Amino acid sequence: MNNHLRDLRGERGWSQQELAERLDVSRQSVNAIETGRYDPSLPLAFKIAELFGLAIEQVFTSPSRES
């Protein structure tokens, strides 16, 4: 699953640690999601989208939909 998390975080000037604290996850989890090494659970994906005020589809996309 592809995502725009790094860009969204950068637009707000948040570090990975700050985002992790807002989501109640580890900084390593944020890094793994951003780099595509880990797909978040559905509840976490919704929490991320809600934090940024976006629909989940605006944060996460299927690799087949981006081509």
Buried (B, 14 or more C-beta within 10 A) or exposed (E): EEBBBBEBBEEEEBEBEBBBBBBEBEBEBBBBBBEEEBEBEEEBBBBBBEBBEBEBEEBBBEEEEEE
